[in-house]
């Protein structure tokens, strides 16, 4: 065992300890972390919702279904006929909306088209009174 008796200056004052004691800081931070881990789940309130599973259901093509295509330049086509205005699209949809049973509208949107153009077509279907609107997509390609 060794003992420090003093320095050779003749001073009886002890040396100052200049290192920081971090133990109380760590203790306080751990207590705060535990408090936050306990209180955060209590504060965050989620509405219990059962989310649907994603699955691709193949569409059944019927002759009465309406296929509307939107290309990357935001041009709207009824089958293969160009529809120049939204008003004309709404008029055509209103004519089909009164048929019993009401036909489904299938929207084919180009992958590079802005969502606004697709949204306009969906809104026009809603204004015309179409109840069933779907989107046609390509199935995922599984690489082997």
Helices and strands as residue ranges (DSSP letters): H 23-43, E 66-70, E 76-78, E 81-83, H 86-97, E 105-109, H 115-128, E 133-135
